[in-house]
């Protein structure tokens, strides 16, 4: 019998991305729809670690953020709230006239093991697009152009599925689970 792992998230897009990776590796993934208490922290690791300590064994969460260089890392750990309040349009307004468009997406997975919480972090660098482009993906995908590419994640979802911050962190988790 295959061991099932549980992803606690209210975001169906995140679950489907993770599920594809788990299936590719022959692992079963269950979606537990819901949210977790988020502390106000300075880093994604801090937020994820605190939340994962309350989970039962075999459950993981994923927290991610967009960190824009010219905005001193904003929206960062507040990415979800900022997306809900000002959206991609608001981010682009904040970036009007800004030449340095460098940014990074970070993803932190926190997995609750038997006796500890393990953290896995994925990062992808890129730039903020001058306009909203593409209809695939979700969140900040229509304004994020990964380094070495000319299209946003929302314009080229196949690239996102290969190199995104979340793909990196989830693959690290999967490697860990397979070595256990």
C-alpha positions in Angstrom: 0.0 0.0 0.0 1.4 3.4 -1.0 1.8 6.0 1.7 -0.4 9.0 1.2 0.9 12.5 2.0 -1.4 15.4 2.7 -1.1 19.0 1.4 -3.0 21.5 3.5 -4.0 24.4 1.3 -7.1 26.4 0.3 -5.5 27.0 -3.1 -6.6 24.5 -5.7 -4.0 25.7 -8.2 -1.2 25.0 -5.8 -2.6 21.6 -5.0 -2.8 20.6 -8.7 0.8 21.7 -9.3 2.0 19.6 -6.4 -0.2 16.7 -7.3 1.3 16.5 -10.8 4.8 16.3 -9.3 3.8 13.6 -6.8 2.1 11.5 -9.5 5.3 11.7 -11.7 7.2 10.2 -8.8 4.7 7.5 -8.0 3.5 9.1 -4.7 -0.1 9.7 -3.6 -1.1 13.2 -2.5 -4.3 14.1 -0.7 -5.7 17.6 -0.7 -6.9 18.8 2.7 -8.8 22.0 1.9 -8.3 24.6 4.5 -6.0 27.2 5.8 -3.6 27.4 8.7 -2.9 30.1 11.2 -0.2 32.5 9.9 1.9 34.4 12.2 3.3 37.8 11.3 6.9 36.9 10.4 9.8 38.5 8.6 10.4 35.4 6.4 8.4 32.7 4.7 10.4 30.1 6.6 9.4 31.7 9.9 5.7 31.7 8.9 5.7 28.2 7.5 7.7 26.7 10.5 5.2 28.1 13.0 2.2 26.9 11.1 3.7 23.4 10.5 4.4 22.8 14.2 0.6 22.5 14.7 0.2 19.9 11.9 0.0 16.1 12.3 2.7 13.8 10.9 2.7 13.5 7.1 1.1 16.9 6.4 2.8 19.8 4.6 2.0 23.4 3.8 3.5 25.7 1.2 3.9 29.5 1.6 5.2 31.6 -1.2 5.8 35.2 -2.0 6.9 37.7 -4.6 9.9 39.8 -3.6 10.5 42.9 -5.7 14.0 44.4 -5.5 13.1 48.0 -6.1 10.4 47.8 -3.5 12.8 46.4 -0.9 11.3 42.9 -1.1 7.6 44.0 -1.0 5.1 42.4 -1.1 7.2 39.4 0.3 5.5 37.6 3.1 2.4 39.7 2.5 2.0 38.6 -1.1 -1.4 36.9 -0.7 -2.9 39.8 1.1 -1.5 42.4 -1.4 -2.8 40.3 -4.3 -6.3 40.3 -2.8 -6.2 44.0 -2.0 -4.4 45.8 -4.9 -3.8 42.9 -7.4 -1.4 42.8 -10.2 -2.7 46.2 -11.4 -1.6 47.8 -8.1 1.8 46.3 -8.2 2.3 47.6 -11.7 1.2 51.1 -10.5 3.8 50.9 -7.8 6.4 50.0 -10.4 5.5 52.9 -12.8 8.7 54.6 -13.9 10.9 52.1 -12.0 13.9 50.9 -14.1 15.0 48.1 -11.8 12.4 45.5 -12.3 14.3 42.6 -10.7 12.3 40.2 -8.5 12.2 36.7 -7.2 9.5 34.2 -6.3 10.2 32.2 -3.2 8.4 29.1 -2.1 8.8 27.4 1.3 7.4 24.0 2.0 7.1 22.9 5.6 6.6 19.2 6.2 5.6 17.8 9.6 7.6 14.6 10.2 7.4 12.3 13.2 9.6 14.4 15.4 10.4 17.6 13.5 9.4 20.0 10.8 11.5 20.0 7.7 11.8 23.1 5.5 12.4 23.1 1.7 12.9 26.4 -0.2 12.7 27.1 -3.9 13.6 30.4 -5.6 13.3 31.6 -9.1 14.7 35.0 -10.2 13.2 37.2 -12.9 11.6 40.6 -13.6 8.3 42.3 -13.3 6.6 42.8 -16.7 5.5 46.4 -17.6 2.0 45.0 -18.2 -0.2 42.1 -17.4 0.4 39.3 -19.9 -1.1 35.9 -20.4 -4.1 34.0 -19.0 -2.6 30.7 -17.7 -1.4 30.3 -14.1 -2.6 32.3 -11.2 -1.6 35.0 -8.7 1.4 37.1 -9.9 2.1 34.8 -12.9 0.8 37.4 -15.4 3.5 40.0 -14.3 6.5 37.7 -13.6 9.0 37.0 -16.3 11.5 34.3 -15.3 15.2 35.0 -15.9 16.4 33.9 -19.3 12.9 34.0 -20.8 10.8 36.7 -22.6 7.3 35.6 -21.5 5.5 35.7 -18.2 4.6 32.5 -16.3 1.0 33.1 -17.4 2.0 33.3 -21.1 4.2 30.2 -20.9 2.8 27.9 -18.3 4.9 25.0 -19.5 8.0 26.9 -18.4 6.5 27.6 -15.0 5.8 23.9 -14.6 9.5 23.2 -15.1 11.3 26.0 -13.3 9.0 27.7 -10.8 9.8 28.3 -7.2 7.1 25.9 -6.1 8.3 23.2 -8.4 11.7 23.5 -6.8 10.5 23.3 -3.2 8.0 20.5 -3.9 10.7 18.4 -5.7 13.0 18.8 -2.7 10.2 17.6 -0.5 9.6 14.6 -2.8 13.3 13.7 -2.8 13.3 13.8 1.0 10.1 11.6 1.2 11.6 9.0 -1.1 14.8 8.8 0.9 12.9 8.3 4.2 
